[in-house]
Amino acid sequence: MGEEDALKFLAKRFKVTQKEVLMGIGDDSAVVKIKEKNCLVASTDVLVEGVHFLPGTQSARQLGKKAVLVAISDIGAMGASPAYLLCSLGCRREDAKQFIEDLSQGVEDGCREFGLCLIGGNLSESQTVFISVTALGEIDGGKIVRRSGAAVGDDIHVTGTLGDSALGLRVLSGGHGSITRGYGRFVSRHFEPTPRIAAGRMLAERGIASSMIDISDGLLRDLGRLTSAHGLGAEVELRDIPLSPDFLSVSSSFCEDSYSLAICGGEDYELLFTSQAHARASVREVSRLCEVPISRIGLVTGGGKIRFLDGSGEVFYDTEGFEHFC
């Protein structure tokens, strides 16, 4: 059973019947109406040793901050403002004292940067280190941006640049020596992503985004969650996918096809959203006000298929067989 099948199974098993629950399993965050207009937004994320991070490659402080950043990214993808955190930690007994001290410093770093408050959690002994963070936020119920909502003809946009985090993971997988050869920037992007809270909130408040998600599992998979999961498709121009100059200059040393890292790599935590064509000026305004680049990379289509096109309009990648490049 894959992740998507598991989520469908759980959503069916725990079908929401309470009218105050506006969104349950299946989106970036759950949404519960708590006042006439205001809604509670909740999301949980977990980092597991050997799955989400390589043992010995980053400090407990770095892990603590990253756990906070990836958790609140889901809140931002709904257009909400994160406010409170619950953190659960499992670590080895022999490392517990120093590990907890260092990890808590990282959590505090993330809380300070985004004005968050840690209000509780749980501690457990475990031979496999894990950090689970539940983020709680708030939003006007009329401003929520869901994964569903895109329509044929909508523009597809992405914030920032893609592929840097995946390249950082390749560097780490190749050994620590690579970091000293000029690749530290990519490792930093992997260790410390930038959740686009302000941009997500502004896109929601101004009614610009018709659908939105943060890119945690790669552009291809997360774009599918906005489009093909709802019977739609997409056409993306490869040349419009934002890649940093540093990425372009060194990615060929780690991968024959640079676009595979940008499209399939994951853990970018940039916002991927759709909007109507008439909102292009508004998107540019959000980019200016939030001081974050936003690139239009394609269009929503019908048919349920995602295609990546080269500069001549020919299909360079599509969803049939693209997995082979990942």
PyMOL commands that set and color helices and strands:
alter all, ss='L'
color gray80, all
select helices_A, chain A and resi 3-13+60-76+93-114+141-143+164-173+176-181+184-191+197-205+219-226+228-230+238-240+245-253+258-264+277-290+322-325
alter helices_A, ss='H'
color red, helices_A
select strands_A, chain A and resi 21-23+30-33+38-48+81-91+117-125+130-140+155-159+211-214+232-237+271-275+294-302+306-309+315-318
alter strands_A, ss='S'
color yellow, strands_A
deselect
rebuild
show_as cartoon
